[in-house]
Amino acid sequence: MFSPLFDLSFWFNLAPSAFSPTFERAFFLLFGVMVIIGAIVRIVARHRKEDRYLRKTFQSIGQMLVTMGILGMLWFFFSFEGIYMLGARFWFLVWAAGLVYWIIAIVRFAKITVPHIKEEASKRSEQNKYLPRKRQK
């Protein structure tokens, strides 16, 4: 059942066979849901005011979902229409690799960069409380 997935000729065939109706619906639903959820996440993140780093993280997640959903829909359209080069299966591998890279970048930002930025800001505010300020008139 899954043996063609491990064959390079399956992924790099420029004239692949058409999807089954089940896979067509599944891919269309997957990419459509990604676009819808990404738009919702971006709208909700735009209206949040508490933590700007959390808002930026959610905006990045929303941007990733919308972008990858649209690119997936584009790939699905080309494969559905039988356009050889642009509908080839290896584009799905490129799409999946891009998705994984983007997820890793967002997780790295949320788990490594944000705590470091917050720690630096707290150190800076701790040091600045002893420095003189300009008088306000």
NUTI-936264 format. One line per field, with one value per residue: residue number from 1; residue in three letters; y, z, x of N, C-alpha, C in turn. Coordinates in steps of 0.05 Angstrom, whole numbers, plus 32768, in hexadecimal, padded with zeros to 4 digits. Layout:
% NUTI-936264
seq = [NUM:...];
type = [ala:...];
n_c2 = [Y:...];
n_c3 = [Z:...];
n_c1 = [X:...];
ca_c2 = [Y:...];
ca_c3 = [Z:...];
ca_c1 = [X:...];
c_c2 = [Y:...];
c_c3 = [Z:...];
c_c1 = [X:...];
% end
This chain:
% NUTI-936264
seq = [1:2:3:4:5:6:7:8:9:10:11:12:13:14:15:16:17:18:19:20:21:22:23:24:25:26:27:28:29:30:31:32:33:34:35:36:37:38:39:40:41:42:43:44:45:46:47:48:49:50:51:52:53:54:55:56:57:58:59:60:61:62:63:64:65:66:67:68:69:70:71:72:73:74:75:76:77:78:79:80:81:82:83:84:85:86:87:88:89:90:91:92:93:94:95:96:97:98:99:100:101:102:103:104:105:106:107:108:109:110:111:112:113:114:115:116:117:118:119:120:121:122:123:124:125:126:127:128:129:130:131:132:133:134:135:136:137];
type = [met:phe:ser:pro:leu:phe:asp:leu:ser:phe:trp:phe:asn:leu:ala:pro:ser:ala:phe:ser:pro:thr:phe:glu:arg:ala:phe:phe:leu:leu:phe:gly:val:met:val:ile:ile:gly:ala:ile:val:arg:ile:val:ala:arg:his:arg:lys:glu:asp:arg:tyr:leu:arg:lys:thr:phe:gln:ser:ile:gly:gln:met:leu:val:thr:met:gly:ile:leu:gly:met:leu:trp:phe:phe:phe:ser:phe:glu:gly:ile:tyr:met:leu:gly:ala:arg:phe:trp:phe:leu:val:trp:ala:ala:gly:leu:val:tyr:trp:ile:ile:ala:ile:val:arg:phe:ala:lys:ile:thr:val:pro:his:ile:lys:glu:glu:ala:ser:lys:arg:ser:glu:gln:asn:lys:tyr:leu:pro:arg:lys:arg:gln:lys];
n_c2 = [7FE8:801B:8018:8032:8066:8066:8063:8082:808D:8094:80C5:80E9:80E6:8106:8104:80F4:80C4:80D2:80EC:80C5:80CA:80CF:80E0:8110:812F:812E:814A:817C:818B:818C:81B6:81E0:81E5:81F4:8228:8242:823C:8255:828A:8297:8293:82BC:82E9:82E7:82EB:831E:833E:8336:8351:8349:832D:833D:831B:82E9:82F5:8300:82CD:82AF:82CA:82BC:8285:8285:829E:8277:824C:8261:826E:823C:821E:8237:822F:81F7:81EF:8205:81E1:81B3:81C2:81C4:818E:8175:8189:8172:8187:817F:818B:81B1:8197:816B:8136:813E:8173:8173:815C:8185:81AD:8196:8194:81CB:81DA:81BE:81D7:820C:8204:81F4:8222:8246:822D:8230:8267:8272:8253:825B:828E:82B6:82AF:82BE:82F3:830B:8303:8323:8355:835A:835C:838C:83B1:83AC:83C1:83F4:840D:8424:844D:8492:84BA:84E7:8523:852D:8560];
n_c3 = [8000:8012:7FF7:7FC5:7FD7:7FE7:7FBA:7F8B:7F57:7F5B:7F74:7F52:7F20:7EE7:7ECD:7EEF:7F06:7F0E:7F4A:7F79:7F85:7FBC:7FD1:7FB5:7FCC:8001:7FFF:7FEB:8014:803F:8030:8029:805E:8078:8063:8075:80AE:80B7:80A7:80CF:80FD:80F4:80F5:812A:8146:8138:8155:8189:81C3:81EE:81F4:81CC:81B3:81B4:8194:8164:815B:8152:8125:8101:80FE:80E8:80B7:80A1:809B:8077:804A:803D:8035:8008:7FE3:7FE2:7FCD:7F9B:7F86:7F87:7F62:7F33:7F2F:7F2C:7EFC:7EDA:7ECA:7EB8:7ECC:7EF6:7F14:7F2A:7F57:7F78:7F88:7FB2:7FD9:7FDE:7FF0:8022:803C:803F:8061:8091:809C:80A5:80D2:80F7:80FA:8111:8143:8158:815D:8183:81AF:81B9:81A7:81B9:81F4:81FD:81EB:820E:823F:8237:8233:8267:8284:826F:8280:82B6:82BD:82AA:82CF:82F5:82DB:82CC:82B6:8284:829B:829E:8285];
n_c1 = [8010:8025:8055:8061:806E:80A2:80C0:80E9:80DA:80A4:809D:80B9:80A3:808E:805E:8030:7FFE:7FB8:7F99:7F74:7F2D:7F24:7F56:7F59:7F2F:7F42:7F74:7F63:7F41:7F65:7F8A:7F66:7F51:7F7F:7F88:7F5A:7F5D:7F8E:7F82:7F5C:7F7C:7FA1:7F7F:7F6A:7F9B:7FAA:7F88:7F96:7FB5:7FD6:800C:8041:8065:804D:8022:803D:8052:8022:800F:8037:802D:7FFA:8006:8027:8003:7FDD:7FFD:8015:7FE7:7FD0:7FFA:7FF8:7FC5:7FCD:7FF4:7FD3:7FAC:7FCA:7FDB:7FA9:7F96:7FBA:7FEB:802A:8062:8059:8033:804B:805D:8089:8088:8066:8086:80AC:808B:807B:80AD:80B8:808E:809C:80CE:80BC:809C:80C2:80E1:80BB:80B2:80E5:80EA:80C2:80D0:8107:811C:80F7:80F5:812A:812C:8107:8122:814F:8136:8121:8150:8165:813F:8145:8178:8171:8151:8170:818A:8190:8159:813D:811F:80DB:80B1];
ca_c2 = [8000:8032:8013:8047:807E:8063:8060:809D:8092:809D:80E2:80F9:80E1:811F:80FF:80E1:80BE:80E5:80E4:80B8:80DF:80D2:80F1:812B:813C:8132:8160:8195:8192:8193:81D0:81F4:81E9:8203:8244:824D:823E:826A:82A4:829B:8297:82D7:82FD:82E6:82F5:833B:834C:8332:8367:8343:8328:8341:8304:82D5:82FE:82FC:82B0:82A7:82D5:82AB:826C:828B:82A3:825E:823C:826D:826B:8220:8215:8241:8220:81DC:81F1:8209:81C7:81A1:81CA:81BB:8171:816E:8190:8161:8197:816C:8194:81BE:8185:8153:812F:8148:818D:816E:8159:81A0:81BB:818B:819D:81E7:81DB:81B6:81EC:8223:81FD:81F4:823F:8252:8222:823B:8283:8272:8245:8263:82AA:82C6:82B1:82CD:8310:8313:8304:833B:836D:835D:8366:83A8:83C1:83AB:83D3:8410:841A:8433:8462:84AA:84C0:8503:852C:8534:857B];
ca_c3 = [8000:8014:7FEA:7FB1:7FE3:7FEB:7FA0:7F81:7F3E:7F62:7F7B:7F3D:7F07:7EDE:7EC3:7F02:7F03:7F1C:7F65:7F7D:7F8F:7FD9:7FD5:7FAC:7FE1:8019:7FFA:7FE9:802F:804F:8028:802F:807B:807F:805C:8087:80CA:80B6:80A7:80E9:8110:80EF:80FE:8147:8150:8133:816A:81A4:81CB:8206:81F1:81B0:81A8:81B0:817D:814D:8156:8146:810A:80F1:80FA:80D5:809D:8097:8093:805F:8034:8035:802B:7FED:7FD2:7FDF:7FBA:7F80:7F7D:7F83:7F49:7F1C:7F2C:7F23:7EDF:7ECB:7EC0:7EBF:7EDE:7F0E:7F24:7F31:7F73:7F88:7F93:7FCD:7FEB:7FE2:8001:803D:8047:8046:8079:80A8:80A2:80B0:80ED:8108:80FE:8124:815D:8162:8165:819B:81C6:81BE:81A3:81CA:820F:81FE:81E8:8227:8253:8231:8239:8284:828E:8268:8291:82D1:82BD:82A4:82E5:8305:82CB:82CD:829E:8280:82A9:828D:828C];
ca_c1 = [8000:8036:806E:8069:8078:80BF:80CC:80EF:80CB:8089:809E:80C4:8095:8083:8043:8024:7FE2:7FA6:7F92:7F5A:7F1A:7F28:7F6D:7F52:7F20:7F53:7F87:7F54:7F37:7F7C:7F94:7F51:7F50:7F97:7F84:7F45:7F67:7FA3:7F75:7F50:7F91:7FAC:7F6B:7F6A:7FB4:7FAB:7F78:7FA2:7FC6:7FE5:8029:8047:8074:8039:8013:804E:8053:8009:800E:8048:801F:7FE5:8012:8030:7FEC:7FD1:800F:8018:7FCD:7FCE:800D:7FEE:7FAE:7FD9:7FFE:7FBC:7F9F:7FDB:7FDA:7F8E:7F93:7FCC:8001:803F:8078:804F:8022:805A:805B:809F:8081:805A:809D:80B7:8077:807D:80C6:80B4:807D:80AC:80E1:80AE:8093:80DA:80E8:80A8:80B7:80FE:80E5:80B1:80DD:8123:8121:80E6:80FF:8143:8125:80FA:8136:815F:8125:811F:816A:8168:812E:8151:818F:8168:8143:8184:8195:817F:8148:8138:8108:80C4:80A7];
c_c2 = [8019:802F:8027:8060:807D:8060:807C:80A2:809B:80BB:80F3:80F3:80FB:811C:80EB:80DB:80D0:80DA:80D5:80CE:80E4:80E5:810E:813B:8142:8149:817B:819E:819B:81B0:81E6:81FA:81F9:8221:8250:8251:8253:8286:82AB:82A2:82B3:82EC:82FE:82F2:8314:834B:8347:8348:8360:8342:832A:832A:82ED:82DC:82FA:82DE:82A6:82B2:82C5:8290:8270:828F:8289:824D:8247:8268:824E:8214:821E:8233:8204:81DC:81F5:81EF:81B3:81A8:81C0:819D:8168:8173:8180:8171:8189:8176:81A0:81AD:816C:814F:813A:8163:8189:816A:8174:81B0:81B1:8194:81BB:81EA:81D3:81CB:8204:821D:81FE:8211:824C:8247:822D:8258:8283:8267:824F:8282:82BC:82C6:82C0:82EB:831A:8316:831D:8355:8370:8366:8383:83B9:83C2:83BF:83F0:841D:842A:844B:847B:84AF:84DE:850B:8534:854F:857B];
c_c3 = [8000:8005:7FD4:7FBE:7FE7:7FD1:7F94:7F67:7F44:7F66:7F64:7F21:7EFE:7ED3:7ED6:7EFC:7F14:7F38:7F65:7F88:7FAD:7FDF:7FCB:7FC1:7FFA:8016:7FF9:8004:8041:8049:802E:804D:8084:807A:8070:80A4:80CB:80B6:80C2:80FE:810D:80F9:811C:8152:814D:8149:8186:81AA:81E2:8202:81D3:81A3:81A3:8197:8163:8146:8148:812A:80F7:80EB:80E5:80B9:8090:808C:8079:8047:802A:802B:800E:7FDA:7FCD:7FCB:7F9E:7F75:7F77:7F68:7F31:7F19:7F23:7F06:7ECE:7EBE:7ECA:7ED3:7EF8:7F1F:7F2D:7F4F:7F84:7F94:7FAE:7FE1:7FF2:7FF5:801E:804B:8050:805F:8092:80B0:80AF:80CD:8100:810E:8112:8140:8169:816B:8180:81B3:81CC:81BD:81B6:81E7:8212:81FC:8202:823E:8250:8239:8258:828F:8288:827A:82AE:82D2:82BA:82BC:82F7:82F5:82CD:82B3:829C:8290:8296:8297:828F];
c_c1 = [8011:8051:8074:8074:8096:80CE:80D0:80DF:80AF:8089:80A8:80B9:8087:8067:8035:8007:7FD1:7FA1:7F77:7F47:7F1D:7F3F:7F68:7F43:7F31:7F67:7F79:7F4B:7F4F:7F86:7F7F:7F4F:7F68:7F93:7F70:7F50:7F7D:7F97:7F69:7F66:7F9D:7F99:7F6B:7F84:7FB6:7F9D:7F82:7FB5:7FD9:8003:802F:8056:8061:8028:8023:8050:8039:8006:8020:803B:8009:7FF0:801C:8019:7FE0:7FE3:8011:7FFD:7FC9:7FE1:8004:7FD6:7FB8:7FE4:7FE8:7FAF:7FB0:7FDB:7FBE:7F8A:7FA7:7FE3:801A:8054:806D:803D:8030:8059:8072:809A:8074:8070:80AA:80A5:8079:8097:80C5:80A3:808C:80C0:80D4:80A5:80AB:80E2:80D5:80AD:80D1:80FA:80D6:80C0:80F9:8126:8111:80EF:8119:813E:8119:810F:8148:8150:8123:813A:816E:8157:8138:8168:8186:815A:8156:8190:8183:8170:8145:811F:80F2:80B8:808A];
% end
